Amino acid sequence: MASMMSGTGSGRSIFPTGPSFTLENFSNKDFIVRGFIEELAESAIPINRRSGPAQQVFDPKPLIRTFENALSQLASLSEELGEVETDLLTSVRRAEIQHDTTLDTLGRKLDQSIDSFNALDISLNQPNGINGNNRKGGSDVGGLVAVQIGEKLEELDKQRRRALDATFLIQCWMEVSEEGRLTSLEEMIRRQSSGENKVRCAIIARQLMRMSQRLDPASWSQTNGTKKINGITNGIVGYRGHNTRELIEKFSETLEKDLLKQFDDSYRRQNFDDMLECAKVLHDFNGGSSVVALFVNQHQFFIDRSQLITEEVTTDNETWERLADPDSDPPGVEPSLQSLIDEIRVVMQDESFIIKRAFPYYDVVLTKFIQRVFQQSIQQRLEMVLEKADTISSLAFLRSLHASRSYINNLIEDLKAHGLTEHPEPCSAQTALSLDQQLEELFVPYLVGNSYIDRERKSLEELYSSLLFKFTIYHSRRKKIPTGFMASLAQQGTQLLSTAKDAYIDRLDSSELTPTQKAMMLRVAGLRDTDKNKNEIEVSDEDGVLSVPNSKRMLKWLAEGVRRALELGSGSDTPKDVSALLNLLLTNMGQVYIETALDAAADQASAQETLKTEPDMSYLPSLQPAITITNIMSRFINTVLIRLAESNTTVRRAMEIQTKSGVDRIESKTNIIIRNTITVVLNWVTKLLAGQKKADFRPKDADLAEMLQTATCSSICAFLNRVNSLASQAIDGQNLEVFSSEIAINVRDLLFEHFKKFSVSATGGLMVTKDISKYVSTLKELTLSKEAEAGVEVLSEIGNIFIIGSEALRERSRNFAPGGAGKKLQKTDFRAFVMRRDDSGSVGIQSVLAGL
């Protein structure tokens, strides 16, 4: 601030004039009013007084003069600023007026242009002269003339271009035929290397080729160097000494090679626009086959994979063993095939983006790319995987086939959903059809005709024969004692056992059997590799018993096969396939397994009928697994197999009949065993009753207290308890109720007749009561129907007849209803029991009998 204020000169007067300043001093951004005032005040005090003594008297005059001088300068500056502001305002007003004038002028010109354009547009669009204002005249005629002139100009331009093309074509022909060169075309390519120019060169080359055929037939009639023309043998001499065909073909090849090289270079640089331009030219030149072949065949994926595709399948042995083990879950697709498919999924999605941007006919290119991927990469690897699996076992082959088909099918679905060239929309119908077709062609060799289902059936037969081998050995060695009707029923089962056993042995000895499959069959059968002679194979009683877990294993194996059949086979073949599997199931599980066990039980039951010792009914519990397995099998057949055959009514009905026949046969054999068992029980009870001593019901008073029941009663009740225990393990529900009720009623009838044979003393009546009470309690422990239980209660009345007096007998005799039967004693039975009393000859008893 001190620098902006200075005195008027070097000489100082007594009264300084004060500092001077200009507008620039106040334009400084650091200007502060307070500082400005302080500096003015400081400059007003003389220098000699600034450091003087403090008692010096204040003099205001210097300050007044300094401030007056400053005020006068500020007034001058204010006037100067006012003049500048006035000039600026005047300039602004003039500029605004000029701007408004310019806008008005431009607006009028714009309105005129719009009116002129509308008039021209109306005259061109309405050649009949009708416009929005119904005006007719020269403008309408002018529009029509303008259109006609435009059409003529366009036609003249086309004629001009055709004339130029014809001139150039003739020029090129003259060059190739007279000079043996195509200088003009080569210069055109060097001068302008655009795609449009190359397309034109390609068109001209084709036209030159047709001209050569018409004008130079000599170059088309012979193979190069095979015939002398005018004494020259090094090539055909065509038109005027030049082989025009060869020259044009060489040029076309060179042009094509240049375009292909340019396309390949652009692909490596990811220049999609240049690739598209080259593809268009080559498409117009030769249909685009060469550029498609270049893109597909030289793709880096195929180059890299061609080196890996020859590698052997190196999956670890544990995985192959799991694949061949029917009780292990399938491990899934083979790792190298899975890796290939995963890579293909990524490559297809990435390359689809390039194909769409690089080819005008991208759908065709995509189809070719898909074909190459499936027919070369996937097919070769798939064949190697399946060949390896086939050397492991038939089940390993089937599982590999199914896993491969499922994984490749997932690839197809993923590609369809991705859309490929149509991404993010789903792929086109043509691409979807191509993908489905490639999938089908991959697996045709393995699924054609009955080849697949035959493999499936053969694999299941091997598994079933292995699992049931010891079972069939056990029952083939069992002594069979069937007679009558049972002999005919057992004959078919015997033949099946022999067939299954021999088939298993023959299969083990087959040279076609792989080591892994042989080991699997031996493991499932529970054999060792040293068990060669079937007559030396050791079997136990457990091997001949039905096993529900084994039946579930059989159904699990079959369910896995059904799943494969559904996913691998066609829908039209499904009913036929499941029918074949049903026949296999009914034969192995129904006849070989269940019916064989039932035949054994029936043989044992028949053998017990004539034995003199207590019958061994240990065969009864074997009915329970037979019934359970039959129910499981029947439910599986009705729920799965028959439902899958609903599309074919004929096959479905045949399967239903076949199933019903098999189940009925099993039920019939089961019923025969139950009937035989009832007969065995009643025969033994009859035999025990026949051993009853006459003195048992005429005991001495001393013996009565010690005896709870007679020995015969104790034996029969113990036997019935054992029968009840075994029957409960064999059958349940209504079947057990019917079985027990029939035994109870028959035993009751035997006891009715039994007690009519013995004389009973007064003390013997108590013994009869004890026996009957034991019989009733034992029979009631059986699972009886209400009617059977009421029938058993009748036995209690027999005991009362032997111990009550004559008056009670008379009262009891009055309760008989005429013709009463079933739940109550008949009069004939009552008379027979009363007659067996020792006191039956007494007056009181005789009067009771007379009253009947």
DAWOGI-V138817 format. One record per pair of residues at least 6 apart in sequence whose ideal C-beta (glycine too) atoms are under 6 Angstrom apart, sorted by the first residue. I is the first residue (numbers start at 1). GAP is how many residues later the second one is. D is the distance in Angstrom with one decimal. If there is no record, write none. Layout:
BEGIN
I & GAP & D
I & GAP & D
END
This chain:
BEGIN
1 & 34 & 5.3
1 & 38 & 4.7
4 & 17 & 5.4
4 & 21 & 4.4
5 & 14 & 2.9
5 & 34 & 5.9
5 & 38 & 5.9
6 & 13 & 5.9
8 & 9 & 4.8
17 & 52 & 6.0
18 & 48 & 4.2
18 & 51 & 3.7
19 & 24 & 5.4
23 & 54 & 5.9
40 & 26 & 5.7
40 & 30 & 5.7
44 & 18 & 4.2
44 & 19 & 4.6
44 & 22 & 3.6
122 & 9 & 4.3
123 & 16 & 4.2
123 & 17 & 5.7
123 & 19 & 5.6
123 & 20 & 3.3
124 & 19 & 4.3
127 & 16 & 5.5
127 & 17 & 3.8
129 & 7 & 4.0
129 & 11 & 3.0
169 & 38 & 5.8
171 & 13 & 5.7
172 & 12 & 5.4
172 & 13 & 5.9
173 & 38 & 5.6
175 & 6 & 5.6
175 & 7 & 6.0
175 & 8 & 5.6
176 & 6 & 5.5
176 & 68 & 5.4
176 & 71 & 5.3
177 & 62 & 4.7
177 & 63 & 5.7
177 & 67 & 5.6
178 & 62 & 5.9
180 & 62 & 4.1
182 & 69 & 5.1
185 & 16 & 5.5
189 & 12 & 5.9
195 & 82 & 3.4
195 & 86 & 5.5
198 & 83 & 4.7
199 & 82 & 4.9
199 & 85 & 5.3
202 & 82 & 5.9
202 & 83 & 3.8
205 & 47 & 4.9
208 & 40 & 5.0
209 & 39 & 5.3
212 & 32 & 4.3
212 & 33 & 5.1
212 & 36 & 5.9
213 & 7 & 5.8
216 & 22 & 4.5
216 & 23 & 3.8
216 & 28 & 4.5
218 & 20 & 4.8
219 & 17 & 5.5
219 & 19 & 3.4
219 & 24 & 4.7
219 & 25 & 5.4
219 & 26 & 4.0
220 & 25 & 5.7
222 & 14 & 5.2
224 & 11 & 5.5
224 & 12 & 6.0
229 & 8 & 5.0
235 & 8 & 5.8
236 & 7 & 5.1
238 & 6 & 5.2
259 & 19 & 5.1
259 & 22 & 5.7
259 & 23 & 5.4
260 & 34 & 5.4
262 & 16 & 5.3
263 & 12 & 5.7
263 & 15 & 4.0
263 & 28 & 5.7
266 & 8 & 4.0
266 & 9 & 4.6
267 & 8 & 5.9
272 & 85 & 4.0
272 & 86 & 5.4
275 & 83 & 3.8
276 & 82 & 5.6
279 & 12 & 5.4
279 & 80 & 4.9
280 & 80 & 5.4
282 & 6 & 5.3
282 & 9 & 4.4
292 & 73 & 5.4
292 & 76 & 5.5
296 & 72 & 5.5
296 & 73 & 5.5
296 & 76 & 5.1
301 & 46 & 5.1
305 & 72 & 5.3
309 & 71 & 5.2
313 & 71 & 5.6
313 & 72 & 5.7
313 & 75 & 4.4
315 & 19 & 5.9
319 & 12 & 5.3
320 & 72 & 5.1
322 & 6 & 4.6
322 & 9 & 5.1
323 & 8 & 6.0
323 & 73 & 4.3
323 & 76 & 5.4
324 & 68 & 5.2
324 & 69 & 4.1
324 & 71 & 5.7
324 & 72 & 4.5
324 & 192 & 5.1
324 & 196 & 5.3
326 & 69 & 6.0
326 & 137 & 5.4
326 & 231 & 5.3
330 & 69 & 4.6
332 & 71 & 5.4
333 & 70 & 4.4
333 & 71 & 5.8
333 & 74 & 4.3
334 & 51 & 4.6
337 & 44 & 5.3
337 & 48 & 5.2
340 & 41 & 5.4
341 & 66 & 5.9
341 & 70 & 5.2
344 & 29 & 5.8
345 & 66 & 5.7
348 & 67 & 5.8
349 & 69 & 5.5
352 & 68 & 3.9
352 & 69 & 4.8
355 & 7 & 4.8
355 & 10 & 5.1
355 & 11 & 5.4
356 & 6 & 4.7
356 & 65 & 4.3
359 & 6 & 4.7
362 & 59 & 5.2
363 & 67 & 5.9
366 & 55 & 5.5
367 & 67 & 4.9
370 & 64 & 5.4
374 & 64 & 4.0
379 & 63 & 5.9
382 & 22 & 5.8
385 & 15 & 5.9
386 & 14 & 5.8
389 & 7 & 4.5
389 & 8 & 4.5
389 & 11 & 3.8
390 & 7 & 4.6
391 & 123 & 5.8
392 & 124 & 4.8
393 & 121 & 5.9
393 & 123 & 5.4
393 & 124 & 3.6
394 & 65 & 4.4
395 & 64 & 5.1
398 & 61 & 5.9
401 & 45 & 5.8
402 & 162 & 4.5
405 & 38 & 5.9
405 & 163 & 5.9
412 & 23 & 4.9
412 & 27 & 5.5
416 & 11 & 5.2
416 & 16 & 5.5
419 & 6 & 5.1
419 & 7 & 5.3
419 & 8 & 4.9
420 & 7 & 5.1
422 & 6 & 5.7
453 & 124 & 4.8
453 & 127 & 5.8
456 & 105 & 5.0
457 & 123 & 5.8
457 & 127 & 5.8
460 & 101 & 5.8
460 & 124 & 5.8
463 & 94 & 5.5
464 & 124 & 4.2
465 & 35 & 5.4
465 & 38 & 5.8
465 & 39 & 4.1
466 & 55 & 4.4
466 & 58 & 4.0
466 & 59 & 4.4
467 & 57 & 5.3
468 & 124 & 5.9
468 & 125 & 6.0
469 & 35 & 5.1
469 & 56 & 4.3
470 & 56 & 5.9
470 & 69 & 5.2
470 & 73 & 4.1
471 & 72 & 6.0
472 & 25 & 4.8
472 & 28 & 5.2
472 & 29 & 4.6
473 & 64 & 5.7
473 & 66 & 5.3
474 & 65 & 4.5
474 & 69 & 4.7
474 & 70 & 3.7
475 & 22 & 5.9
475 & 69 & 5.8
475 & 121 & 5.2
475 & 125 & 6.0
476 & 21 & 5.3
480 & 123 & 5.7
481 & 122 & 5.6
481 & 126 & 5.3
482 & 8 & 4.7
482 & 121 & 5.6
486 & 116 & 5.5
490 & 109 & 4.6
493 & 102 & 5.3
493 & 103 & 5.1
493 & 106 & 5.0
496 & 95 & 5.3
496 & 96 & 5.2
500 & 92 & 5.4
505 & 29 & 5.7
531 & 6 & 5.2
546 & 51 & 4.8
546 & 79 & 3.9
546 & 80 & 5.6
548 & 77 & 5.3
548 & 80 & 5.6
551 & 78 & 4.3
554 & 35 & 5.6
555 & 81 & 5.5
558 & 27 & 5.9
565 & 12 & 4.6
569 & 8 & 5.5
574 & 70 & 5.6
575 & 70 & 3.9
575 & 73 & 3.7
575 & 76 & 4.1
578 & 63 & 4.8
578 & 66 & 4.7
578 & 67 & 5.4
579 & 72 & 5.3
579 & 76 & 5.5
582 & 59 & 5.0
582 & 73 & 5.4
586 & 76 & 4.5
589 & 44 & 5.6
590 & 72 & 4.6
594 & 32 & 5.3
594 & 35 & 5.8
594 & 36 & 6.0
594 & 72 & 5.6
597 & 25 & 5.8
597 & 29 & 5.7
598 & 28 & 5.8
598 & 71 & 4.2
601 & 18 & 4.2
601 & 21 & 5.3
601 & 72 & 5.2
602 & 70 & 5.8
602 & 71 & 5.1
604 & 15 & 4.3
605 & 68 & 5.3
605 & 71 & 3.8
605 & 72 & 5.6
606 & 70 & 5.9
608 & 7 & 3.8
608 & 72 & 4.5
609 & 71 & 5.6
615 & 65 & 4.9
615 & 69 & 5.6
617 & 109 & 5.3
620 & 106 & 4.1
620 & 110 & 4.3
621 & 108 & 4.1
621 & 109 & 5.5
623 & 107 & 3.9
624 & 105 & 5.9
624 & 106 & 5.1
630 & 36 & 5.2
634 & 29 & 5.6
637 & 22 & 5.2
642 & 13 & 5.5
645 & 6 & 5.0
645 & 7 & 4.3
645 & 10 & 5.7
646 & 6 & 5.8
674 & 65 & 5.9
678 & 64 & 5.9
681 & 42 & 5.5
681 & 62 & 5.7
682 & 64 & 5.3
685 & 31 & 5.7
685 & 62 & 5.8
688 & 24 & 5.7
688 & 27 & 5.2
688 & 28 & 5.1
689 & 65 & 4.9
691 & 21 & 6.0
692 & 20 & 4.4
696 & 14 & 4.4
697 & 61 & 4.9
697 & 63 & 4.5
697 & 67 & 3.6
697 & 70 & 5.6
697 & 71 & 5.7
698 & 63 & 4.5
698 & 66 & 4.9
699 & 64 & 5.7
699 & 68 & 5.8
701 & 62 & 5.9
704 & 59 & 5.2
709 & 61 & 5.4
709 & 62 & 5.3
709 & 65 & 4.9
710 & 61 & 5.6
713 & 58 & 4.1
713 & 61 & 5.3
717 & 57 & 5.5
717 & 61 & 4.2
720 & 58 & 5.3
724 & 58 & 5.3
727 & 12 & 5.9
736 & 47 & 4.9
737 & 46 & 5.1
737 & 48 & 5.6
740 & 42 & 3.8
740 & 43 & 4.7
740 & 44 & 5.7
741 & 43 & 5.1
741 & 44 & 4.8
741 & 47 & 3.7
744 & 35 & 4.6
744 & 38 & 5.7
744 & 40 & 5.6
744 & 44 & 5.1
744 & 48 & 5.5
745 & 43 & 5.7
745 & 46 & 5.6
748 & 43 & 5.9
748 & 44 & 5.7
755 & 43 & 5.8
756 & 76 & 4.7
759 & 77 & 5.6
760 & 8 & 5.7
760 & 42 & 4.9
760 & 76 & 5.5
760 & 77 & 5.9
761 & 77 & 4.9
765 & 37 & 3.4
765 & 38 & 4.1
768 & 31 & 5.4
768 & 34 & 4.9
769 & 30 & 3.6
769 & 34 & 5.9
772 & 23 & 5.0
772 & 26 & 5.7
772 & 27 & 4.2
775 & 20 & 5.9
776 & 16 & 5.8
776 & 19 & 5.2
776 & 20 & 5.8
779 & 13 & 4.7
790 & 33 & 4.9
797 & 28 & 5.6
798 & 35 & 6.0
801 & 32 & 4.6
806 & 38 & 3.0
806 & 39 & 5.5
806 & 42 & 5.7
809 & 39 & 4.7
810 & 38 & 4.9
813 & 35 & 5.9
813 & 39 & 5.8
816 & 11 & 5.2
827 & 25 & 5.5
831 & 21 & 5.8
834 & 6 & 6.0
839 & 6 & 5.7
END
